[in-house]
Structure formats: C-alpha cells, structure tokens
Amino acid sequence: MNCLMGIDIGTSSLKTTVINETGEILAVSSKAYTFESPELGYAEQNPDDWWAALVHTVRENLKTESFDASDIKGIGFSGQMHGMIPLDSSADVLFKSILHCDMRSSKQAEQVKAIVKDTHFQKKLFNPVFPGMQLISLLWLKEEYPEIYHNINYVLCPKDYIRYKLTGEIATERTDAAATLAYDVKQQTWCTDFLREIGIDEHIFPDPDHVPYEISGFLQKEVSEELGLVEGIPVVYGGGDQSMQSIGNGLYKAGDRMLTIGTSGQIIHLTDSPKFNPKLNTQTYTHVLPDVWFSMAAILSAGSTLTWFRNTFLPDASYTDLSNMAATVPIASEGILFFPAMMGERTPHLDPMTRGVFQGFSFKHKKEHFVRAILEGVCFEMKEGLGILDELYGKTETLLVSGGITNSPVWLEILSNILNVKVQVNSQAEQACIGAAMMAGVGCGIFSSVEEAVHAILTKKEGQIIEPDPNKAKIYQQVYEEKYSRLYEQNKIFFN
C-alpha cells in the first residue's frame, strides 16, 4: 500500500497525518504546546518543542494497524509562516524562534517603513512592513543581540528547520520565502538590494528557488530510528500553512478563494497576476505552482480570542458548549460589540498596538452574550478584509471555509450573514496535513501533477453550503456600517 505522511507545524500544536493514495485518513496524532511570552508583546517557541512533538506524533501514528512503516513513500510539511530560527555554522539554534504574532520589533518595523515608503522597494516586497515578519525579527536580533546575529550562518522558517532535522539539508522554498519580507514577490527571488540597504547579510538566506512538491532530501538513518520510520523516505520541501491549507481544500488555480478561522484568521485569493495594493493592508505571496500567487487579508487574533475567553472565564466549557451558548443569544448580541485585535492587527489597520475591546455591555448581559459577541466580532473583522479583496479582484458568490470555525454551526451561520455570501464547508478534515501529504505524493511520483493529486484526494469531498438569511444580513450590515466600522478609530487613542 502507498501511504503519505503530512506534518503541520502550527503555532499551538504539531499534527501528523497519514493517508493512502485515495485520501483516506489512516492515522492522525497531535501534540499541543504553547508559545512563551516573557514580556508584553513577545511570542517565541523553542524549536526543540516542535521536534519532541514530531517524534511523539509520528510514533503515535505508527501504533495503528492500518498501515506499516514501510508503506510510507513520502513526507511533506506545512508550517506556520514568518517565524525566524537563526542557526550557527554547525546548524545549532542560536535563539528561540520569534513567531509571526510577536510584536517586540515594532521599532525596527518603523525604521524599515521609512526606508521602504514611496520607493521602488514597495513593489518588490509587495507587502506591508510589520513586526513578526522574519526579516523584521532578524533586525531586532541584530540590534539587541549583535553577538548572536554575527554568528548566524543560516536563517530558516519553522518547517524548514524541522525538515533539516529529518534530511540534513538546509533549504527553503517559494511559499515560505515570500512571507519573510526579504523576497521580491514578482521576480521570485531574494530582494538583495533591499537587504543591503537595511544592512542584513543576504548570504544567510537559503536558496528559495524550489516548489513545495520538489524532493529536498531523504530521511537520515539516525532520525529514522528515532521516529520508527524507514531510512531514505523522500522528503519534499512542503510549504507555508496558508498554501498547504488551501491546496488541502482543493485550491491551486487562479480565481480560487478561501477563508480560514483558526488561531488567526485569513482570506486568500489565488491569482495568476497579483495586483499591488497601494494601501498595503493585505499580503501577497507565492503559491504552490510557479505561475500562481495569492493575496491575503489576515487578522492576528481570531479563534485565539475565544480560547482566551474560555480559559479565563469558562475553563470547564467545551467549544461545543460555547457554540450552544452563543446560539441562545439574539442577533448582534443585544448591543455588545467586540473588536478582536488583541495582539495588534494587520488587515485592515496595520497597527501593532491595537488591543481588544468589548463595548456596549450592561448589567443585563450574561456570559453567553460575550461569547456570541466574540464570534460576531471576528466575522466583522474578516468582513473588512473581504471587502479589500473584492475591490482588488472582484466579488465571489461562494466562499470556501476551513479551520476551527467549521466545528460550530452557529459561527458558520453568523459568518454567512455578516459577509452576506454563501459559505461552503468541505468534508475533508486535516486540510494542512492533507496538503502537505499531497506535495509528498507528487514528489515521490504517486501523482504526476498537483492537479492529479487534488482530484485523487479531494473528489467527493464537497460538504454543506450555508446561505445567508437576507433579514439577518441586513441587520448585520447596519450594525457594521453604523457601529463596528467606527470601533477602531474611536478606540485607538487607548491602545498606546
């Protein structure tokens, strides 16, 4: 039997999935971890925690009787984007990985903004300058710990580091490279003139001229013994989580669009001709195929806001309990509004200093009102991003949705009504891991192309479609126009 392994290195957990060549999931295992925040705005992880989670999940998968270790023909990766792992000449980690949601480099971001503003660099980078991007975190490290910076031989993204641990090969590929802010998105190479301008050594960045389904190396003997796998399994480059999540949902060609609400929230639109957004409040990155890009509207705090509320105020409640609580509350939460930007915001405000806001509550409101307000607030913030993508690329009638939101019928209904679009939920589970496994299948020759992999794995995976209720959509539109759209401007004076 031919099997494929997909590994997703997330912000809050690592997940490993094994599928066969028809897409049947044979094993899934996950291991949770947290990021450390030693100071306000910091978000960092020890790469050793990722490795321990990988060993645990792979060994858990191998306990199943659905397949043998020898059945695994390829391994692929999906990984959290933007993170920075600096390595020395021996490829040892010099500093904990600084994550995408880290805000410590705000000063460096402002310095780079001043260099980039109104220059030719804007249309090379194609993206806003923001704390948490690999390049900006690297600048912070250079200024705060110059002795560490000068010992850097390589700088990697999270999934590239774990892939190095498997294969011994140091490299990256187009989807993660494009999200570092050190990449010329149109020309698809490192933006070397920009790196020289800001004083960052271009030679520490590995060759990015690779695609996610290309073989990067083979499983090393000592690692195979630790994991319980067979030595020499092909390991492909894999990709950033947004690319892998989208292709795990069947999106790989221009015109496809998807919304994801998990820890953070994103809407991506695939295109064969990326459009420059002069407001720079969206991101544009390379996708899996060489002639496809995607534009993304992203918010930093989405499902994480609900997790925070549960852990802080309702630790014994399940997410199903929270969803059921929200269902008992009338539309628009009887006047409560929630602004979810608790760790800074990208789309649409580009403000790392934003913080969360509950507004309009009184003695009549109960905990379930706050839960529903959170669900609605996340959707309102996503609505702002969708409007930007509509302006750039035109509207779509149906929006594919993935992530933790798909486990909450109430949240899906709220989303459809607030965005006023049809919402389609695929029945395919573990999309990021599935996308990573697809890349492995193409790399090792089980599938001849990405298109063949998508059709082989995802045929008959279309799920329910939720249509907006015109009356509820009208109420939400009124709330958005008259109240929610003003929340940021009315409260930003309190964020600093």
N, C-alpha and C positions, 0 to 999 in steps of 0.2 A: 504494500500500500504506500502511496505517495502522500506524505504529510508535510505541512509547512508550519513554521513557528513565527509568530508575530509578537514583538516585545514593545510595550508602550511605557516610556519613562515619563511619568506625569509629575505634576507639582505636588500632589498629595499621596500618590501611590505609584507603584510599578506593577504592571499587569502583563502576564504571559499567557498566550492563547495558542493552541494547536488546532489546525483544521486539516481536512483532507482536500483533495483537488476539486471537489464539488462544492466546497464551502461549509460542509458540516463541521460544527464546532465539537471537537473531541475532548478538549480539556481547557479549563480556564482557572487561573490562580492569580490572586493579587496580594500585595503586601503594602500596608499603609505606612506612611511616615509623615513627618511634619517638617515645615521649614523653620529655621531658627530666626528670631528677631531680637538680637541682643540690644538694639537701640531702636527708637521710633523710626519707622520707615525702612528698616533693614529687612531683607529676606534672603537667606542663604541656606545652602544644604551641603552636607558632607558627601562627596561622591561615593565614599565607602558605603554609605547607607543604600545607595542605588544598587551597588554590587551585591550587598547582602540580600537585598530584596530580590534581585535577579536569581541568585543561587537558590533561594527559598522557593520562588515560584516555579522555576524550571523543575526542581526536584519534586514539587507537589504535582506538577503536570505528569511527570513520569510514573506516578503511582497509579494512574488509571490503567485499566486493562484494554482500553480502546485502540491502542497502538503500541508499537515497540520503539525504543530509541533509534533503532536502525531505520525506521520508516521516515524519519525527519530528513528531508532532502535540501532544505534551505531555511535560513533565518533572516528576518527583516526587522527593521526598527521604526518606531515612531517616537518622537521626543519633544518635550517642552522646548519652546523656542526662546532665543535671545540670550540664554544663560552663558556665563563665562567660566571656563575652567582653565587656569594657566598651569602649564607644565614646564619643568626644567629639562635639561639636556638628557636626563635619564627617564623622562616622561613621568616623573613623580609630581603629584599635585602640590602646588606652591601655596594655594589659598583656597578656602572654601568657595564653592560655586555661588556666584552672585546671580540671583534669579531675575526673571522678567518683571516681577512685581516689586522689585527693590527700588527705593526712592532716594538712596543715600547720595547719588551722583547728580542731584539737581543743579548744583553749582557748575559742574562740568558740562551739563546739558545746556545751560545758559551761555557758557563760553563758546560752545560749538555752534549754537544757534546764531550767534553774532557773526561767526565765520561763514556760515552757510547762507544766511539771509541774502536774497537778491543776487546770488551768484550762480555760475553755471553748475555748481555742485548740487543745487536743489534738484535739477532734472537728471542728475546722475544717480543720486541716492533715492529719489522718488518717494521719500518717506520723511515723516517728521522726526526731529531730534527729541529724544525723550529718555529720562532715566530708566535704567533696567535693560536698555539695549546693550549688547555685548561690548560694542566699541566705547560707549559712554562709561560703562563699569570699568573697562580697561584704563580709561583716562583717570578715573578716580583712584584706581590702584597705583598708577604711575605717580600721581601727586601725593598720595597719602603714604604709600609704602614703596618708595623708589628702589630700595634694595631688592625687594621681591620682583618688581617689574623688570629690572635689569638682568634677572636670572631666568626670564621667560624664554623658552625656545619654541613653544607652541601654545596656541590658544584654541580651545575646542568648545563646541556646543555639547550639551549633556549626552545626547545619544551617540555622538561621535567618540566621546570618551569611553563609554561602555563598549562600543564596537571595537575600539582599540584594545580594550582588555580581552576581548574574545580572539582577535586576529593578530595583534601586534602591529597593525598598520595604522598610521596616523593620517587622517584624511577627512574631508568634508564633502558636501555635495550642494547642488544649486538651491534647494529649498531652504536649508538652514543658513547657508551663506548669505542669501538675500535678506535675511532678517537680523543681521548683525549690525547694520548701518555702516559697514565698511565696504559695501558691494555696489557696483554700477549695475543697477537693475536691468536697464535696457541692453547694455553690452554683455551682461552676464559674466563679469569678472571682477576682481578686487579693484576698488577705486583708489589706485595707488597715488595719484596726485593729491587726493584729499587726505590720505593717510600721512603723506609727507607734510602737508600743510599744517596738520594738527600735531605732528611730532610723534606719531606712532609707527613703530617698525613694521613695515609691510611683510617682512620675511617670517614673522611668527604665525601668519595665517596659512593654513594648508591649501593645496591646490583644490579649487572649488569646481573644476570642470568635469563633474560627474553627475549622473542621474540616479534617482533612488533605486532603480531596479538593476543597476550595474553591480557586479560582484566586486567587493572591496578586498576580500581576503578569505581565509579559511580557518575554521575552528582549530586552535592550537591544542596540542596534546595535553599539557598540564591543565588547561582550562576544561577540556572535555572530561577529564577525570573528575574534576571538582563538581561539574554540573551533572555528570552522569550521561553525557551525550557522546556521540561517535566522533572521533577525531576527523578533521578535514571537511566538515559540512560547509558548503558555500555560505558566506555571509554577505548580504548586499548592503549598500550604503544606507538604505532607508531614507526617511525624510522627516521634516518638521511635522508636528502634530496636526496642524491645520491641513496640510496636504494629504497626510495619511488618513485623517478622519474623513475628509471629503471623498477621497478615492475609495475608502471603505464603505461609503454610501453610494458609490457609482458615479461620482462626478470626476470627469477628467477632460472634458472638452469645453470650448468657448461657449458661453451662454448659460452654463450651469450655475446655480446659486443655492446656498445652504446657510442656515442659521444654527448655531450651536450654543446652548446654555449649559455649562458645566460649572467648574470653579470660577472661570471668567466667561465672557460672552463674546461671540463673534458672528458676523455675517460676511460670507465671502462670495465673490462673483468672479467666475473664471472668464478670461478674455484672451484673444489672440493678438490684441493690440491695446496695451494698457494706456489709460488716459491719465495725464498728470492732473492732480487735484491741487490747484493753487492755494487752497486753504490748508493743505497738508494735515487734515484731520482724519485721514484714512491711511492705511498702509497698502503698499503694492509689492508683492513678492513673486518669485518664480514658482511655478507649479511643477508637476511631475514630468510632463513631456517638454521637450526643448523649446517648442513654439507656443507654450501656454503660460500665462501669468494669472495671478488673482489679486483683486483688490479686496481689502478687508476693513470693515468697521468693527472696532473692538472696544469693549469695556473691561476694565480690570477686575471688577467685583460684581459677580452675578450670583451663581449658586452659593458662593462663599458667604454672601450676606445672610442667606437662610441658615447655613451651617452655623455661623456666628450666633444668630438669634437662638437657634435650638440649643447649642452648647451652653449659652449664657443663661437663658431663662427657662428652657423646657428640656433639660438633658435626658429625661426619660421618654420623650416623644420620638417616634419614628418619623421618617419623612412622609410616610403614608398618613400618619396621624396629622401632620401639619397640613397636608393637602386636603384632608377631610375637614379640618378646622376652617381653612380658607373657604371651602365650599358653603359654609353656613353663613357667610357674611355677604351682604348685598354688594352689587357692583360699585366700584370706586371707594370701597372700604368706609362708607359713611363719612367721607370727608378727610381721611388720613392720606397724606402723600408721603412717599418715601423716595429719597434721592440716594441711589446705591453706591456712589463713588467714594468708598470708604478708604481707599489707598491711592488716591489720585485717579485721574481719568485721561484716556486717550481720545476716543471719539465720543462726542464731537468737540470737547472743550480744550483738550491738550493742556491740562492743568494738573501737575503732580501734587498740588497742595489741596485738592478737593477732599472733602470728608462727607460722611453720610449724614442725612437729615431726615428726621420724622417731623412732619408739620401738620397741624390741624387737629391734633388729638385732644380729647377732653375726658371728663370723668365717665362718660357713657361708654367709652371704648374699652374692649377687653383684649386679651392676648390674641384671639383669633383675628381681630381687626388688623393688628400689627403684622401677622403672618400674611394675610391677603395683600396688605399694602406693600410688603416686600415683593411678592410675586408680581404685582402690578407695576411697581417702580422699576424693576429690572426690565420689564417689557416696554415701558415708556422710554427708557434709556436706549433700548435696542431700536425703537421706532425712529429715534433721531438718526441713528446710523443708517437704517434702511433708506430714509429719505435722501441721504447724501449719495448712496449707491444708485438710487433711482435717477437722480439728476445726472450722474456720470454715464450710466449705461442703459437707462430706461427701466420701466416697471416690469415685474413678472407677476402673473396671476397666482401662481402656486409656489410656496416656499418649502423646501425640504428642511426638516428639523431633526436635530440629533442632540445627544447629551442627556444629562440627568433630568431635564425637563420632560422628556418623553415618558418618564415614570409617573407623571402627575397629570391626569386628565383635566383637572381644574386649571393648572398652569397653561396647558396647551390651549384650552378654550379662551383663557384670558389673552394669551399671545395672539391668537387668530383675531379676536375682537379689537385689540388695541392696534395691531398692524393693519387690520382690515384686509387680510389676504387669506386665501386657502392655505392650510397647513397640512403638509404630508409627512407622515411618520413611517419610515421604513421599518420592516420587521427584523432587519439584520441587527444583531447585537454585536457589541465589542468592535465598533467600526474602526477605531485607530489601529487596534491589533490586526484586524482583518486587512486593512490597507497595507500594513507592514508585511503581512504574510503574502499578499498578492505580489508585492515587489519581489519577495524571495522566490515566488513561483515563476515570475518572468525571468529572473536572473539565473535560476538553475535549469531553465528550459522546459518546465512543465507547461507553461503557457508561452506562446510565440510572441505575444504583444500585451500591452496594458489593456487594450480593448478586449482581447480574448479573455484575459483574467477577470475583468469586470463582468462580462457576460456569463462566464462559467461559474463565478462565485455568487453573483447577485441576482441571477434570474429568479423571478417569482418572489422577490423579497419586498415588493411594494406593500405598504401597510395602509392604515386608515388615513382618510382625508377629512379634516375638520374645516367646515366653512364658517365664516363669521356671521354672527347674528346682526342684521342691519341696525336694529334698535340699540343694541348694546354698543356696537361700533360707533354709532352716532354720539352716545353719551360719553364714551371714552375720548372721542375726538374733541369734544367740547372741553372735557377736563384737561386734555393735553394742551389745547390752544390757550385756554384761559388761565390755567394754573401751572401745570407741570413744566411747560416750556420756559417759564419765568423763574423756576426754582434756583437755578444756578446763579443767575445774575443777582437775585435778591439775597442770596446767602453767601456769596463768595467773599464778602468782607470778613466773615467769621472764620474762614478756612486757614488763614495765615497765623 
